[in-house]
Amino acid sequence: MADISIGKAPANSAILPFYATGAVVFVILCTVMVLNPEVFTGHYFSPHLLTIVHLAALGWGTMIIFGAAYQLLPVICEQDLYSERWASFSWYTLTAGVALLTTTFWNLNTGWIMISGGILIVFSVLLFITNVLKTSNICSKYSIQKLFISSSAIWLLITVVIGLLLAINLSFPFFEKEHLQILKLHAHAGLGGWFLQLITGVSTKLVPMFLLGKSTKEKLLKSAFIFQNLGLILFLLDGYFFGISYRSLLYAALVFTGILSWLLYLYDAFKNRLRKKIELLMKHSFLSFLCLIISLLMIPMVYYSQGYQWTMLYGTLLFMGWITSIILGKTFKTLPFIIWNGHYKHLSGKVKVPLPKHLYSEKLTIWQFRIFIAALLILATGIIAQYLPVIRIGLLLWLAVSVLYCVNVFKLLLHKTK
């Protein structure tokens, strides 16, 4: 693992701003939730909840993933990142876009400021997708991981373009279809296309690497790619032209089949691992997979229920359970090596240097893991019961998780060579 980025990684200046911004936005996200617990008991289309969802999806999840992807693309694709300059510029446009979009969402101030935020985000994604496609060069040398990552980037572009059109539609209505209907399609294109396929592709490279395990069942990953995309494409086409109906359950089953194929591949690598002891940070990944499975099994309840609590729980498990959990674990499996390479790679073998795990606080990751479990369980309980005092307790615990994470990230980012 110490050579995860040696000779291949882009400059830290192209990567670290994403981690720093993502950590700060995570604290902002949890603070906003603490101050507005009532959003978890109302309709899913409200200005404050729109702000929270986009802080989570763009300012937290996508921000961290961009930074991690720019670091890992050269490793997965076995060649240098296509453009460090474009990677750095995508941070400026993504950060500015998220700031404009979320502040205008808060009071639903439609107009050119909101639209400008959407345009900046689309531009940042165009920079990202160009880097992904040029670096992966999938046409000349195929791998299933490259295919997943390239596909996820395309789905991200589709998602943000739909989002921009929705922002324009709020000021200058042109959609013939119902706005809320398209909003649901937009959300699932992001979750099932961008996040799911990116996480699938990267995890099938990193999880076996961290476990010192291997799986030869490549057919499972091909099956995962086919079923995840087939289910999502059918859902989006049917939902747009005919409206979301009971057929969505069939499409969800197709995506679920693709997810099971992916998880079976990881389980095979887990069975054949050399590292028998499961590290705490890897447990975050296993929890994230559990949250994903539970949320998918809830889809029939979301479809047939009358209230909004199951929809709210569905989204919470996906954003705060699945996506957040995997970020909390993977950050401290990758970021320490990025920092270590910047400070000690040239000194390794010449003088005594600290190990990557010594650059952050393992005690904080232990408390982060414990409080994360409590926060997720208590918030889920409060949402199901629609009981504000319990929701408030859960959100306060989430704020504690975000502060612990942010402190540990900045402990790494501000590290001085010893």
C-alpha positions as CSV (number, residue, x, y, z in Angstrom):
1,M,0.0,0.0,0.0
2,A,2.9,2.4,0.5
3,D,3.3,2.7,-3.2
4,I,-0.4,3.4,-3.9
5,S,0.6,6.7,-5.5
6,I,4.4,6.7,-5.9
7,G,5.4,7.9,-9.4
8,K,1.7,8.1,-10.5
9,A,-0.1,10.6,-8.3
10,P,-1.0,14.1,-9.3
11,A,0.3,16.9,-7.1
12,N,-1.2,17.2,-3.6
13,S,-2.4,20.7,-4.5
14,A,-4.8,19.1,-7.0
15,I,-6.3,16.7,-4.4
16,L,-6.2,18.0,-0.9
17,P,-8.5,21.0,-1.4
18,F,-11.3,18.5,-2.1
19,Y,-10.7,16.7,1.2
20,A,-10.5,20.0,3.2
21,T,-13.7,21.4,1.6
22,G,-15.6,18.1,2.0
23,A,-14.7,17.9,5.7
24,V,-15.9,21.5,6.3
25,V,-19.1,21.0,4.3
26,F,-19.8,17.8,6.4
27,V,-19.8,19.9,9.5
28,I,-21.9,22.6,7.9
29,L,-24.3,19.9,6.7
30,C,-24.7,18.4,10.2
31,T,-25.1,21.8,11.7
32,V,-27.9,22.7,9.3
33,M,-29.6,19.5,10.1
34,V,-29.3,20.1,13.9
35,L,-30.9,23.5,13.5
36,N,-33.7,22.2,11.3
37,P,-34.8,18.8,12.6
38,E,-38.4,19.4,11.5
39,V,-37.4,18.7,7.9
40,F,-37.2,15.0,8.7
41,T,-41.0,15.0,9.6
42,G,-42.3,16.8,6.5
43,H,-42.5,16.5,2.7
44,Y,-39.4,15.6,0.9
45,F,-39.7,18.7,-1.4
46,S,-39.0,21.7,0.8
47,P,-36.4,24.4,0.4
48,H,-34.5,23.5,3.6
49,L,-34.4,19.8,2.7
50,L,-33.3,20.6,-0.9
51,T,-30.4,22.5,0.7
52,I,-29.5,19.6,3.0
53,V,-29.7,17.0,0.2
54,H,-27.5,19.0,-2.1
55,L,-25.0,19.7,0.6
56,A,-24.8,16.0,1.2
57,A,-24.7,14.9,-2.4
58,L,-22.5,17.6,-3.9
59,G,-20.6,19.4,-1.1
60,W,-19.9,16.3,0.9
61,G,-20.1,13.1,-1.2
62,T,-19.1,14.3,-4.6
63,M,-16.4,16.7,-3.2
64,I,-14.6,13.9,-1.4
65,I,-15.1,11.5,-4.3
66,F,-13.6,13.9,-6.8
67,G,-10.5,14.2,-4.6
68,A,-10.2,10.5,-4.1
69,A,-10.9,9.8,-7.8
70,Y,-8.1,12.1,-9.0
71,Q,-5.7,10.2,-6.6
72,L,-6.9,6.7,-7.5
73,L,-7.5,7.0,-11.2
74,P,-3.7,6.8,-12.0
75,V,-3.5,3.7,-9.8
76,I,-6.5,2.0,-11.3
77,C,-5.7,3.0,-14.9
78,E,-1.9,2.6,-14.5
79,Q,-1.1,5.9,-16.1
80,D,-0.7,9.6,-15.1
81,L,-3.8,11.7,-14.6
82,Y,-4.6,13.4,-17.9
83,S,-4.7,17.0,-16.5
84,E,-3.8,18.2,-13.0
85,R,-4.7,21.7,-14.0
86,W,-8.2,20.7,-14.9
87,A,-8.5,18.7,-11.7
88,S,-7.6,21.8,-9.7
89,F,-9.9,24.0,-11.7
90,S,-12.8,21.6,-11.1
91,W,-12.4,22.3,-7.4
92,Y,-13.0,26.0,-7.9
93,T,-16.1,25.5,-10.1
94,L,-17.6,22.7,-7.9
95,T,-17.1,24.7,-4.7
96,A,-18.5,27.9,-6.2
97,G,-21.4,26.0,-7.7
98,V,-22.3,24.3,-4.5
99,A,-22.2,27.6,-2.6
100,L,-24.5,29.4,-5.0
101,L,-26.9,26.5,-5.4
102,T,-27.4,25.7,-1.7
103,T,-27.7,29.3,-0.6
104,T,-30.4,30.0,-3.2
105,F,-32.2,26.7,-2.3
106,W,-32.5,27.7,1.3
107,N,-35.3,30.2,0.6
108,L,-35.9,28.9,-2.9
109,N,-34.7,32.1,-4.5
110,T,-35.1,31.0,-8.1
111,G,-33.3,33.0,-10.9
112,W,-29.9,33.5,-12.4
113,I,-27.9,33.0,-9.3
114,M,-29.4,29.5,-8.8
115,I,-28.9,28.8,-12.5
116,S,-25.3,30.0,-12.4
117,G,-24.6,27.6,-9.6
118,G,-26.0,24.8,-11.7
119,I,-23.9,25.9,-14.7
120,L,-20.7,25.9,-12.6
121,I,-21.4,22.4,-11.3
122,V,-22.0,21.1,-14.9
123,F,-18.7,22.7,-15.9
124,S,-16.8,21.0,-13.0
125,V,-18.3,17.7,-14.0
126,L,-17.3,18.2,-17.6
127,L,-13.7,18.8,-16.4
128,F,-14.0,15.6,-14.3
129,I,-15.4,13.4,-17.0
130,T,-12.7,14.5,-19.4
131,N,-10.1,13.6,-16.9
132,V,-11.7,10.2,-16.3
133,L,-12.2,9.3,-19.9
134,K,-8.8,10.5,-21.0
135,T,-7.0,8.8,-18.1
136,S,-8.9,5.5,-18.3
137,N,-8.4,5.2,-22.1
138,I,-10.7,2.3,-21.9
139,C,-10.9,1.7,-25.6
140,S,-7.2,0.7,-25.8
141,K,-7.0,-1.3,-22.6
142,Y,-10.1,-2.7,-21.0
143,S,-10.8,-3.4,-17.3
144,I,-14.2,-3.7,-15.6
145,Q,-13.1,-1.1,-13.0
146,K,-12.4,1.4,-15.8
147,L,-15.8,0.7,-17.2
148,F,-17.6,1.3,-14.0
149,I,-15.7,4.6,-13.3
150,S,-16.3,5.9,-16.8
151,S,-19.9,4.9,-16.7
152,S,-20.4,6.6,-13.3
153,A,-18.8,9.8,-14.7
154,I,-21.3,9.8,-17.6
155,W,-24.2,9.3,-15.2
156,L,-22.9,12.2,-13.1
157,L,-23.0,14.4,-16.1
158,I,-26.6,13.2,-16.9
159,T,-27.6,13.9,-13.3
160,V,-26.2,17.5,-13.1
161,V,-27.6,18.4,-16.6
162,I,-31.1,17.3,-15.4
163,G,-30.5,19.3,-12.2
164,L,-29.6,22.4,-14.2
165,L,-32.7,22.0,-16.3
166,L,-34.8,21.7,-13.1
167,A,-33.2,24.9,-11.8
168,I,-34.1,26.7,-15.1
169,N,-37.6,25.2,-15.0
170,L,-38.2,26.8,-11.6
171,S,-37.7,30.3,-13.1
172,F,-38.7,29.7,-16.7
173,P,-41.1,26.7,-16.8
174,F,-40.7,24.6,-19.9
175,F,-41.1,21.0,-18.7
176,E,-44.3,19.3,-19.8
177,K,-43.9,16.7,-17.2
178,E,-44.5,17.3,-13.5
179,H,-41.5,18.9,-11.8
180,L,-41.5,16.5,-8.8
181,Q,-41.6,13.5,-11.1
182,I,-38.4,14.6,-12.9
183,L,-36.9,15.5,-9.5
184,K,-37.3,11.8,-8.5
185,L,-35.6,10.7,-11.7
186,H,-32.8,13.2,-11.2
187,A,-32.2,11.9,-7.6
188,H,-32.0,8.2,-8.7
189,A,-29.8,8.9,-11.7
190,G,-27.3,10.4,-9.2
191,L,-27.7,7.6,-6.6
192,G,-27.9,4.6,-9.0
193,G,-25.6,6.0,-11.7
194,W,-23.0,8.2,-10.2
195,F,-22.6,7.0,-6.6
196,L,-23.4,3.3,-7.0
197,Q,-21.3,2.7,-10.1
198,L,-18.3,4.8,-8.9
199,I,-18.3,3.0,-5.5
200,T,-18.7,-0.4,-7.2
201,G,-15.8,0.2,-9.5
202,V,-13.4,1.7,-6.9
203,S,-14.3,-0.8,-4.1
204,T,-13.5,-3.8,-6.3
205,K,-10.0,-2.5,-6.6
206,L,-9.5,-1.1,-3.0
207,V,-11.3,-3.6,-0.8
208,P,-9.3,-6.7,-2.1
209,M,-6.1,-4.5,-1.8
210,F,-6.8,-3.6,1.8
211,L,-7.8,-7.1,2.7
212,L,-4.9,-8.7,0.8
213,G,-7.6,-10.8,-0.9
214,K,-8.4,-11.7,-4.5
215,S,-11.4,-12.9,-6.5
216,T,-11.2,-14.4,-9.9
217,K,-15.0,-14.2,-10.5
218,E,-14.9,-11.4,-13.0
219,K,-18.3,-12.6,-14.4
220,L,-19.9,-11.3,-11.3
221,L,-18.7,-7.8,-12.0
222,K,-19.8,-7.9,-15.6
223,S,-23.2,-9.1,-14.3
224,A,-23.2,-6.2,-11.8
225,F,-22.5,-3.6,-14.5
226,I,-25.3,-5.0,-16.8
227,F,-28.0,-5.2,-14.2
228,Q,-27.2,-1.9,-12.5
229,N,-27.4,0.0,-15.7
230,L,-30.3,-2.0,-17.2
231,G,-32.5,-1.4,-14.2
232,L,-31.6,2.3,-13.9
233,I,-32.1,3.0,-17.7
234,L,-35.5,1.2,-17.7
235,F,-36.6,3.1,-14.5
236,L,-35.7,6.5,-16.0
237,L,-37.2,5.9,-19.4
238,D,-40.4,4.4,-18.0
239,G,-40.6,7.0,-15.3
240,Y,-40.2,9.9,-17.7
241,F,-42.6,8.7,-20.5
242,F,-45.2,6.9,-18.4
243,G,-44.7,8.1,-14.8
244,I,-43.4,6.2,-11.8
245,S,-45.5,3.1,-11.3
246,Y,-45.4,-0.4,-9.7
247,R,-43.0,-1.3,-12.5
248,S,-40.4,0.6,-10.6
249,L,-40.2,-2.4,-8.2
250,L,-39.1,-4.6,-11.1
251,Y,-36.4,-2.1,-12.1
252,A,-35.3,-1.9,-8.5
253,A,-35.0,-5.7,-8.5
254,L,-32.7,-5.5,-11.5
255,V,-30.5,-3.0,-9.8
256,F,-30.6,-5.1,-6.6
257,T,-29.4,-8.1,-8.7
258,G,-26.5,-6.0,-9.9
259,I,-25.6,-4.9,-6.4
260,L,-25.7,-8.5,-5.1
261,S,-23.3,-9.6,-7.9
262,W,-21.0,-6.8,-6.8
263,L,-21.2,-7.7,-3.1
264,L,-20.7,-11.4,-3.9
265,Y,-17.5,-10.5,-5.7
266,L,-16.3,-8.6,-2.6
267,Y,-17.3,-11.5,-0.4
268,D,-15.2,-13.9,-2.5
269,A,-12.2,-11.6,-2.1
270,F,-13.0,-11.4,1.6
271,K,-13.0,-15.3,1.9
272,N,-9.7,-15.5,0.1
273,R,-8.0,-12.7,2.1
274,L,-4.6,-13.1,3.7
275,R,-5.3,-10.4,6.3
276,K,-7.6,-12.2,8.7
277,K,-8.0,-9.3,11.2
278,I,-10.7,-6.8,10.0
279,E,-9.6,-3.3,10.7
280,L,-12.0,-0.8,12.2
281,L,-12.0,1.4,9.0
282,M,-13.0,-1.6,6.9
283,K,-16.0,-2.2,9.2
284,H,-17.2,1.2,8.0
285,S,-17.4,-0.2,4.5
286,F,-19.3,-3.3,5.6
287,L,-21.8,-1.1,7.5
288,S,-22.2,1.0,4.3
289,F,-23.1,-2.1,2.3
290,L,-25.6,-3.1,4.9
291,C,-27.3,0.4,4.8
292,L,-27.5,0.1,1.0
293,I,-29.1,-3.3,1.1
294,I,-31.7,-2.2,3.8
295,S,-32.6,0.9,1.8
296,L,-33.2,-1.2,-1.3
297,L,-35.4,-3.7,0.6
298,M,-37.4,-0.7,1.8
299,I,-38.4,0.4,-1.7
300,P,-41.8,-1.4,-1.7
301,M,-42.6,0.3,1.6
302,V,-41.6,3.7,0.1
303,Y,-43.8,3.1,-2.9
304,Y,-46.9,1.8,-1.1
305,S,-46.8,3.9,2.2
306,Q,-49.0,7.0,2.6
307,G,-46.8,9.1,4.8
308,Y,-43.3,10.5,4.2
309,Q,-41.3,8.8,7.0
310,W,-40.3,5.8,4.9
311,T,-39.1,8.0,2.0
312,M,-37.2,10.1,4.5
313,L,-35.6,7.0,6.1
314,Y,-34.8,5.7,2.6
315,G,-32.9,8.8,1.7
316,T,-31.2,9.0,5.2
317,L,-29.9,5.4,4.9
318,L,-28.5,6.2,1.4
319,F,-26.8,9.5,2.1
320,M,-25.9,9.3,5.8
321,G,-25.6,5.5,6.0
322,W,-24.3,4.1,2.7
323,I,-22.3,7.1,1.2
324,T,-21.2,8.7,4.4
325,S,-20.0,5.4,6.0
326,I,-17.8,4.5,3.1
327,I,-16.3,7.9,3.0
328,L,-15.6,7.9,6.8
329,G,-13.7,4.6,6.4
330,K,-12.0,5.1,3.1
331,T,-10.7,8.6,3.9
332,F,-8.3,7.3,6.5
333,K,-7.2,4.4,4.3
334,T,-6.2,6.7,1.4
335,L,-5.5,10.3,2.7
336,P,-2.7,9.3,5.1
337,F,-0.8,7.8,2.2
338,I,-1.3,10.9,0.2
339,I,0.1,13.1,3.0
340,W,2.9,10.5,3.8
341,N,4.1,10.5,0.2
342,G,4.2,14.3,0.2
343,H,6.3,14.5,3.4
344,Y,8.3,11.3,3.6
345,K,8.6,9.5,0.3
346,H,12.0,11.0,-0.5
347,L,13.2,10.2,3.0
348,S,12.0,6.6,3.2
349,G,15.0,4.2,3.7
350,K,17.3,7.1,4.6
351,V,16.1,8.1,8.0
352,K,13.5,6.9,10.4
353,V,10.0,8.2,9.4
354,P,6.5,7.7,10.8
355,L,4.1,5.3,9.3
356,P,1.0,6.7,7.5
357,K,-1.3,5.5,10.3
358,H,0.7,7.7,12.7
359,L,-0.3,10.9,11.0
360,Y,-3.9,10.8,12.2
361,S,-5.6,9.9,15.5
362,E,-6.7,6.3,15.6
363,K,-8.6,7.1,18.9
364,L,-10.7,9.6,17.0
365,T,-11.6,7.0,14.3
366,I,-12.7,4.6,17.1
367,W,-15.0,7.2,18.6
368,Q,-16.1,8.3,15.1
369,F,-17.2,4.7,14.4
370,R,-19.0,4.3,17.7
371,I,-20.9,7.6,17.5
372,F,-21.7,7.0,13.8
373,I,-23.6,3.8,14.7
374,A,-25.5,5.5,17.5
375,A,-26.3,8.5,15.4
376,L,-27.6,6.4,12.5
377,L,-29.8,4.2,14.7
378,I,-31.2,7.0,16.8
379,L,-32.0,9.2,13.8
380,A,-33.6,6.3,12.0
381,T,-35.7,5.6,15.1
382,G,-36.8,9.2,15.4
383,I,-37.7,9.3,11.7
384,I,-39.8,6.1,11.9
385,A,-41.6,7.4,15.0
386,Q,-41.7,11.0,13.7
387,Y,-40.7,12.1,17.1
388,L,-38.7,15.4,17.1
389,P,-36.8,15.0,20.5
390,V,-35.3,11.6,19.3
391,I,-34.5,13.1,15.9
392,R,-32.7,16.0,17.6
393,I,-30.5,13.6,19.7
394,G,-29.6,11.7,16.6
395,L,-28.7,14.9,14.7
396,L,-26.5,16.1,17.6
397,L,-24.6,12.8,17.4
398,W,-24.2,13.4,13.7
399,L,-22.7,16.8,14.4
400,A,-20.2,15.1,16.8
401,V,-19.3,12.6,14.1
402,S,-18.6,15.4,11.6
403,V,-16.5,17.3,14.1
404,L,-14.4,14.3,14.9
405,Y,-13.9,13.6,11.2
406,C,-13.1,17.2,10.4
407,V,-10.5,17.4,13.2
408,N,-8.8,14.2,12.0
409,V,-8.7,15.3,8.4
410,F,-7.2,18.7,9.3
411,K,-4.7,16.9,11.6
412,L,-3.5,15.2,8.4
413,L,-3.7,18.2,6.1
414,L,-1.7,20.4,8.6
415,H,0.9,17.7,9.3
416,K,4.5,19.0,9.4
417,T,7.5,16.9,8.4
418,K,9.2,15.4,11.4
